[in-house]
Amino acid sequence: MAAALTLAITPLFWYFSIITELYVPACAFLSGMILFLLLWRQTGKWPWLAASALLGGLSLGVHSSVALAAPGVLVYLAVTTLIPFRGTSPRPLPKRERGQTWLAAVGGALLGVGLAFAAFLALDASNPDAGYYHATVQPALSVWGMTEADFDLPLQRLRFLYAARQFNYAMFSNSAEIMPFTFGIYRDVVNMVFAPFSLALMGLGLVGLFFPRWREGLLLLTGWGVGMVFITNYNIFDVVVFFVPTFIFLALWIGTGLGTLMQVIAAGVKRLRLEKWAVPAAALLGVVVLGLTVQYWVGMAVETWEAKAVVFMRGTEFEEYPYPLDDPQAPHAEAQGLVEAVEEDAIVFMGWDLLFPCYFVAHVEEGRTGMDFHETYPQEGVTEIAESTAAYIEANLLTRPVYFLERPSGTIIRRYEITVVNRDGIMLYQVVRAKP
């Protein structure tokens, strides 16, 4: 099982590197967590379980999608420690080790959560201007019915983040309509990402694993299923990127299916009284399938490069998500032009896609840390600046230039006089003064 995991996941990490943000490290944490868990069952050594739980706890500081595997892990630990084994494989768990098992699992998870929390406190104490809170949340607090007093303490900011206050609107809003629609997208993506023979192996692995090792089958199916329940109820335009961590489970089923097929070939050769050819025949099958897999991935890489678009996003509204492959330097060039067009202490409101490139150019590359960039409309469906944003503008208007990259709309912005300025071909909307 551990070998199948390593074999199946290796090519995925290269492919997922096309997707930025946190999905690549999320895959790394999830696969490491499952690998260590299976090594614990194979060896019976509790440090592997503690390491798996540690990664699970740490993953809370990476991406919440990894936490969706927790129910599957808990179910796996429960059936492994509480339900008697029949047969000799995998190794039955002696009663004296059950307490040690749960102690290792809980202790490792608590240590991981503690380290993630400590890392959050360290980052929060530095209060970076280029962070999510300052750039997106703080100026627009009134959109969520909050004030500065509600966002003053680290635990308040942590609660905002993990309660997903900005994205609550998209969660479990209309399951009857959203679930089948999103699952249809998922099915199409899987068909594009995985070769037909991989899909066949996936099905074989999913079904075949339940016969010799139903506990491991339950672990993977529950981990994937819980994740899919959440994802298919998450009504957000770029939901496709949330599919990426679930591919770890699909890859495991492919590897398990290949292992099952190799065992069947080996057993068939033995029945023909050709025992000495059993292992070579199974190994040859593995090499052929692995070669076809590599060929498929390389072909997809070439196709992606030639099309200048991620294959499973082609033809969708986020084909160039997060940045265009046909001109990778375009976001940096656009951000650089904007940074050079405004004053050293400017405040600029813009869309999310250019927000952090501007911070990178201004603060990191040019050392112009007096600039602030903010997302204009951070809440989906709200196309008017917040009252707290207006208060923030008024507090700085007399001492700092304030710009919008796109013309702002709504009744609140009508309180101000706005003029259009052209800075080296870049059109900006400057807030000049408050109207009497």
C-alpha positions as CSV (number, residue, x, y, z in Angstrom):
1,M,0.0,0.0,0.0
2,A,2.8,2.4,0.9
3,A,4.6,1.6,-2.3
4,A,1.4,2.2,-4.3
5,L,1.0,5.6,-2.7
6,T,4.5,6.7,-3.6
7,L,4.2,5.4,-7.2
8,A,0.8,7.0,-7.8
9,I,1.4,10.4,-6.2
10,T,4.8,11.2,-7.6
11,P,3.6,12.5,-11.1
12,L,0.8,14.4,-9.5
13,F,3.1,16.8,-7.6
14,W,4.6,18.0,-10.9
15,Y,1.2,18.5,-12.5
16,F,-0.2,20.3,-9.5
17,S,2.7,22.8,-9.5
18,I,0.7,24.5,-12.3
19,I,-1.8,25.5,-9.6
20,T,-0.4,28.1,-7.2
21,E,-1.7,29.2,-3.8
22,L,-1.9,26.4,-1.1
23,Y,-3.1,23.4,-3.0
24,V,0.4,21.9,-3.6
25,P,1.4,21.9,0.1
26,A,-2.1,20.7,1.0
27,C,-1.5,17.7,-1.3
28,A,1.9,17.1,0.3
29,F,0.5,17.2,3.9
30,L,-2.4,14.9,2.9
31,S,-0.3,12.3,1.2
32,G,2.3,12.4,4.0
33,M,-0.5,12.0,6.6
34,I,-1.9,9.0,4.8
35,L,1.5,7.5,4.1
36,F,2.6,7.6,7.7
37,L,-0.8,6.2,8.9
38,L,-0.4,3.2,6.6
39,L,3.2,2.7,7.7
40,W,2.0,2.6,11.3
41,R,-0.4,-0.2,10.4
42,Q,2.3,-2.0,8.5
43,T,4.9,-1.8,11.2
44,G,2.9,-1.4,14.4
45,K,5.3,1.4,15.5
46,W,3.4,4.2,17.1
47,P,5.8,7.0,16.0
48,W,4.5,6.7,12.5
49,L,1.0,7.3,13.8
50,A,2.2,10.3,15.9
51,A,3.9,11.7,12.8
52,S,0.7,11.3,10.8
53,A,-1.4,13.1,13.4
54,L,1.3,15.8,13.7
55,L,1.0,16.5,9.9
56,G,-2.8,16.5,10.3
57,G,-2.6,19.1,13.1
58,L,0.0,21.2,11.2
59,S,-2.2,21.2,8.1
60,L,-4.6,23.5,9.8
61,G,-2.0,26.2,9.2
62,V,-1.8,25.3,5.5
63,H,-5.3,24.7,4.0
64,S,-8.6,23.5,5.5
65,S,-9.1,20.9,2.8
66,V,-6.7,18.6,4.5
67,A,-8.8,18.6,7.7
68,L,-11.7,17.1,5.6
69,A,-9.8,13.8,5.8
70,A,-10.0,13.8,9.6
71,P,-13.4,11.9,9.8
72,G,-11.9,9.1,7.6
73,V,-8.9,8.9,9.9
74,L,-11.0,8.8,13.0
75,V,-13.2,6.0,11.5
76,Y,-10.1,4.1,10.5
77,L,-8.6,4.3,14.0
78,A,-11.9,3.3,15.6
79,V,-12.4,0.2,13.4
80,T,-8.7,-0.7,13.8
81,T,-8.7,-0.6,17.5
82,L,-12.3,-1.6,18.4
83,I,-13.3,-4.3,15.8
84,P,-11.5,-7.7,16.1
85,F,-9.4,-8.8,13.1
86,R,-9.9,-12.0,11.2
87,G,-6.9,-13.4,9.5
88,T,-3.3,-12.3,9.8
89,S,-3.1,-9.4,7.3
90,P,-2.8,-6.6,8.3
91,R,-1.4,-7.1,11.8
92,P,-4.0,-7.3,14.5
93,L,-3.7,-4.7,17.2
94,P,-3.1,-6.1,20.7
95,K,-5.3,-4.7,23.5
96,R,-2.3,-3.3,25.4
97,E,-1.4,-1.1,22.4
98,R,-4.9,0.4,21.9
99,G,-4.4,3.1,24.6
100,Q,-0.9,3.8,23.2
101,T,-2.5,4.2,19.7
102,W,-5.0,6.8,20.8
103,L,-2.4,8.6,22.9
104,A,-0.1,8.9,19.9
105,A,-2.9,10.0,17.7
106,V,-4.3,12.6,20.0
107,G,-0.8,13.8,21.2
108,G,0.5,14.2,17.7
109,A,-2.6,16.1,16.6
110,L,-2.5,18.4,19.6
111,L,1.2,19.1,19.0
112,G,0.5,19.9,15.3
113,V,-2.4,22.2,16.1
114,G,-0.3,23.9,18.8
115,L,2.6,24.5,16.4
116,A,0.2,25.8,13.7
117,F,-1.4,28.1,16.3
118,A,2.1,29.4,17.5
119,A,3.0,30.1,13.8
120,F,-0.3,32.0,13.4
121,L,0.5,34.1,16.5
122,A,4.0,34.9,15.3
123,L,2.7,36.0,11.9
124,D,-0.2,37.9,13.4
125,A,2.2,39.8,15.8
126,S,4.2,41.1,12.8
127,N,0.9,42.5,11.4
128,P,2.2,42.6,7.8
129,D,0.6,45.1,5.5
130,A,0.7,42.6,2.7
131,G,-1.3,40.1,4.7
132,Y,-4.9,39.0,4.0
133,Y,-6.2,40.9,7.0
134,H,-4.8,44.3,6.2
135,A,-5.2,44.0,2.4
136,T,-8.7,42.6,2.2
137,V,-10.6,42.4,5.5
138,Q,-9.8,45.3,7.8
139,P,-11.0,48.2,5.6
140,A,-14.2,46.4,4.8
141,L,-15.2,45.1,8.3
142,S,-18.7,46.7,8.2
143,V,-19.6,44.4,5.3
144,W,-19.7,41.6,7.8
145,G,-21.3,43.7,10.5
146,M,-18.1,44.1,12.4
147,T,-16.1,47.0,13.9
148,E,-12.4,47.4,14.7
149,A,-13.2,46.3,18.3
150,D,-14.5,42.9,16.9
151,F,-11.2,42.4,15.0
152,D,-8.7,43.7,17.6
153,L,-7.5,40.5,19.2
154,P,-5.6,37.6,17.6
155,L,-8.3,35.1,18.5
156,Q,-10.9,37.3,16.8
157,R,-8.9,37.4,13.6
158,L,-8.3,33.6,13.8
159,R,-12.0,33.0,14.3
160,F,-12.8,35.1,11.2
161,L,-10.3,33.1,9.2
162,Y,-11.4,29.6,10.2
163,A,-15.1,30.4,10.3
164,A,-14.6,31.4,6.6
165,R,-16.7,34.6,7.3
166,Q,-15.9,35.9,3.8
167,F,-17.1,32.7,2.1
168,N,-20.1,31.6,4.2
169,Y,-22.5,32.6,1.5
170,A,-21.1,29.9,-0.8
171,M,-21.4,27.0,1.7
172,F,-24.4,24.6,1.6
173,S,-26.7,27.2,0.1
174,N,-28.7,25.1,-2.4
175,S,-27.5,21.5,-2.2
176,A,-30.1,20.0,-4.5
177,E,-29.0,22.2,-7.4
178,I,-25.3,22.8,-6.6
179,M,-24.2,19.3,-5.7
180,P,-25.0,17.6,-9.1
181,F,-23.8,20.6,-11.0
182,T,-20.4,20.7,-9.2
183,F,-20.0,16.9,-9.3
184,G,-20.6,17.1,-13.1
185,I,-17.7,19.5,-13.3
186,Y,-15.6,17.2,-11.2
187,R,-16.4,14.2,-13.4
188,D,-15.4,16.2,-16.5
189,V,-12.1,17.3,-14.8
190,V,-11.2,13.7,-13.8
191,N,-11.9,12.5,-17.3
192,M,-9.5,15.2,-18.7
193,V,-6.8,14.7,-16.1
194,F,-6.6,10.9,-15.9
195,A,-6.1,8.6,-18.9
196,P,-8.9,6.0,-19.6
197,F,-6.7,3.1,-18.4
198,S,-6.1,5.0,-15.2
199,L,-9.8,5.3,-14.6
200,A,-10.1,1.6,-15.1
201,L,-7.4,1.0,-12.5
202,M,-9.0,3.5,-10.2
203,G,-12.3,1.5,-10.2
204,L,-10.4,-1.7,-9.7
205,G,-8.5,-0.3,-6.8
206,L,-11.6,1.2,-5.2
207,V,-13.5,-2.1,-5.2
208,G,-10.5,-4.4,-4.8
209,L,-9.2,-2.8,-1.7
210,F,-12.3,-3.6,0.3
211,F,-11.8,-7.4,0.0
212,P,-8.3,-7.9,1.5
213,R,-8.1,-4.7,3.6
214,W,-11.6,-3.2,4.1
215,R,-10.4,-0.9,6.8
216,E,-8.0,0.8,4.5
217,G,-10.7,0.9,1.8
218,L,-13.0,2.6,4.3
219,L,-10.3,5.1,5.2
220,L,-9.8,6.2,1.6
221,L,-13.5,6.2,0.7
222,T,-14.5,8.2,3.8
223,G,-11.7,10.7,3.3
224,W,-12.6,11.2,-0.3
225,G,-16.4,11.2,0.3
226,V,-16.4,13.8,3.1
227,G,-14.2,16.1,1.0
228,M,-16.6,15.7,-1.9
229,V,-19.7,16.5,0.2
230,F,-18.1,19.8,1.2
231,I,-16.7,20.6,-2.2
232,T,-19.9,19.9,-4.1
233,N,-21.7,22.2,-1.7
234,Y,-19.3,25.0,-2.2
235,N,-20.8,27.4,-4.7
236,I,-17.7,29.4,-5.8
237,F,-16.6,30.2,-9.3
238,D,-13.1,28.7,-8.9
239,V,-14.2,25.5,-7.1
240,V,-12.1,23.5,-9.6
241,V,-8.9,24.2,-7.6
242,F,-10.5,22.5,-4.6
243,F,-10.6,19.3,-6.6
244,V,-6.8,19.0,-6.5
245,P,-6.4,17.5,-3.0
246,T,-9.0,14.9,-3.7
247,F,-6.8,13.6,-6.5
248,I,-4.6,12.1,-3.8
249,F,-7.3,9.5,-3.1
250,L,-7.9,8.9,-6.8
251,A,-4.1,8.3,-7.3
252,L,-4.1,5.9,-4.4
253,W,-6.9,3.9,-6.0
254,I,-5.0,3.8,-9.2
255,G,-1.9,2.5,-7.4
256,T,-3.9,-0.1,-5.6
257,G,-5.7,-1.1,-8.8
258,L,-2.3,-1.6,-10.4
259,G,-1.1,-3.7,-7.5
260,T,-4.3,-5.8,-7.6
261,L,-3.8,-6.4,-11.3
262,M,-0.2,-7.4,-10.8
263,Q,-1.2,-9.9,-8.2
264,V,-3.8,-11.4,-10.5
265,I,-1.2,-11.7,-13.3
266,A,1.3,-13.3,-10.9
267,A,-1.4,-15.7,-9.6
268,G,-2.4,-16.7,-13.1
269,V,1.1,-17.4,-14.2
270,K,1.6,-19.6,-11.1
271,R,-1.5,-21.6,-12.0
272,L,0.1,-22.3,-15.3
273,R,3.0,-23.8,-13.4
274,L,5.3,-21.1,-14.4
275,E,6.2,-19.9,-10.9
276,K,9.6,-18.4,-11.9
277,W,7.9,-16.1,-14.4
278,A,5.3,-14.8,-12.0
279,V,7.3,-11.9,-10.5
280,P,8.8,-10.9,-13.9
281,A,5.4,-10.9,-15.5
282,A,3.9,-8.8,-12.8
283,A,6.8,-6.4,-12.9
284,L,6.6,-6.1,-16.6
285,L,2.9,-5.1,-16.3
286,G,3.8,-2.5,-13.7
287,V,6.5,-1.0,-16.0
288,V,4.2,-0.9,-19.0
289,V,1.4,0.9,-17.0
290,L,3.9,3.2,-15.4
291,G,5.4,4.0,-18.9
292,L,1.9,4.7,-20.3
293,T,1.2,7.0,-17.3
294,V,4.4,8.9,-17.8
295,Q,3.6,9.2,-21.5
296,Y,0.2,10.5,-20.7
297,W,1.4,13.1,-18.3
298,V,4.2,14.3,-20.6
299,G,1.6,14.6,-23.4
300,M,-0.6,16.7,-21.2
301,A,2.3,18.9,-20.2
302,V,3.1,19.4,-23.9
303,E,-0.6,20.2,-24.6
304,T,-0.7,22.6,-21.7
305,W,2.4,24.4,-23.0
306,E,1.2,24.6,-26.6
307,A,-2.3,25.8,-25.6
308,K,-0.9,28.2,-22.9
309,A,-3.7,27.1,-20.7
310,V,-4.1,24.5,-17.9
311,V,-5.8,21.5,-19.6
312,F,-8.6,20.9,-17.2
313,M,-9.5,24.6,-17.0
314,R,-9.6,25.2,-20.8
315,G,-12.8,26.7,-22.0
316,T,-13.9,27.9,-18.5
317,E,-14.2,31.4,-17.1
318,F,-11.0,30.7,-15.1
319,E,-8.9,29.4,-18.0
320,E,-6.0,31.7,-17.0
321,Y,-6.4,31.1,-13.3
322,P,-4.4,32.3,-11.4
323,Y,-2.1,33.9,-14.0
324,P,-1.9,33.5,-17.8
325,L,0.5,30.9,-19.1
326,D,0.9,32.6,-22.4
327,D,2.5,35.6,-20.8
328,P,3.6,34.7,-17.3
329,Q,5.3,38.1,-16.7
330,A,2.1,40.1,-17.5
331,P,0.9,40.4,-13.9
332,H,4.3,41.5,-12.7
333,A,4.5,44.1,-15.5
334,E,1.0,45.4,-14.8
335,A,1.7,45.6,-11.1
336,Q,5.1,47.4,-11.7
337,G,3.4,49.9,-14.0
338,L,0.8,50.7,-11.4
339,V,3.2,51.0,-8.5
340,E,5.4,53.4,-10.5
341,A,2.4,55.5,-11.5
342,V,1.4,56.4,-8.0
343,E,3.0,58.3,-5.0
344,E,5.1,56.7,-2.3
345,D,2.3,56.9,0.2
346,A,-0.6,56.1,-2.0
347,I,-3.6,54.0,-1.1
348,V,-5.0,52.0,-4.1
349,F,-8.2,49.9,-4.2
350,M,-8.3,47.1,-6.8
351,G,-9.4,43.6,-7.6
352,W,-8.0,40.5,-5.9
353,D,-6.0,39.3,-8.9
354,L,-3.5,42.2,-8.9
355,L,-3.5,42.9,-5.1
356,F,-0.6,40.9,-4.0
357,P,1.6,41.3,-7.1
358,C,1.4,45.1,-6.3
359,Y,2.5,44.4,-2.7
360,F,5.4,42.2,-4.0
361,V,6.6,44.9,-6.4
362,A,6.2,47.8,-4.0
363,H,7.3,46.3,-0.7
364,V,9.7,43.5,-1.7
365,E,11.3,44.6,-5.0
366,E,11.3,48.4,-4.6
367,G,11.1,48.8,-0.8
368,R,8.3,51.3,-1.1
369,T,6.5,50.2,2.1
370,G,4.5,53.4,2.5
371,M,2.0,52.1,-0.1
372,D,-1.2,50.3,0.8
373,F,-3.3,48.2,-1.6
374,H,-6.8,46.9,-0.7
375,E,-9.4,44.8,-2.4
376,T,-12.3,47.0,-3.3
377,Y,-15.2,44.6,-3.0
378,P,-14.0,41.6,-0.9
379,Q,-17.5,40.2,-0.3
380,E,-19.1,38.3,-3.2
381,G,-22.3,40.0,-4.3
382,V,-21.5,43.3,-2.7
383,T,-20.6,45.9,-5.4
384,E,-20.5,49.0,-3.2
385,I,-17.7,50.1,-0.9
386,A,-18.3,49.4,2.8
387,E,-19.1,52.1,5.3
388,S,-15.9,51.2,7.1
389,T,-14.0,51.6,3.8
390,A,-15.5,55.1,3.5
391,A,-14.3,55.9,7.1
392,Y,-10.8,54.6,6.2
393,I,-10.7,56.8,3.1
394,E,-11.9,59.9,5.1
395,A,-9.3,59.3,7.8
396,N,-6.5,59.3,5.2
397,L,-7.8,61.6,2.5
398,L,-6.2,64.8,3.7
399,T,-2.7,63.3,4.1
400,R,-2.5,60.5,1.4
401,P,-3.6,60.1,-2.2
402,V,-6.4,57.6,-2.6
403,Y,-7.1,55.8,-5.9
404,F,-9.4,53.2,-7.4
405,L,-8.1,51.1,-10.3
406,E,-11.7,50.8,-11.6
407,R,-14.5,53.4,-11.2
408,P,-16.2,52.6,-7.9
409,S,-20.0,52.4,-7.8
410,G,-22.8,52.7,-5.3
411,T,-24.4,55.3,-3.1
412,I,-21.6,55.5,-0.5
413,I,-18.9,56.6,-3.0
414,R,-21.2,59.4,-4.2
415,R,-20.1,61.3,-1.1
416,Y,-16.8,62.0,-2.7
417,E,-15.6,63.9,-5.7
418,I,-13.7,61.6,-8.0
419,T,-11.5,62.6,-10.9
420,V,-9.9,60.5,-13.6
421,V,-6.1,60.7,-13.9
422,N,-3.9,59.3,-16.6
423,R,-0.5,58.2,-15.4
424,D,1.7,57.0,-18.3
425,G,-1.3,55.3,-19.9
426,I,-2.7,53.9,-16.6
427,M,-6.2,55.2,-15.9
428,L,-6.9,55.8,-12.2
429,Y,-9.9,57.2,-10.3
430,Q,-8.6,59.5,-7.6
431,V,-10.7,60.5,-4.6
432,V,-10.2,64.3,-4.4
433,R,-12.4,65.4,-1.6
434,A,-15.6,64.7,0.3
435,K,-18.6,66.6,-1.1
436,P,-20.1,69.2,1.2
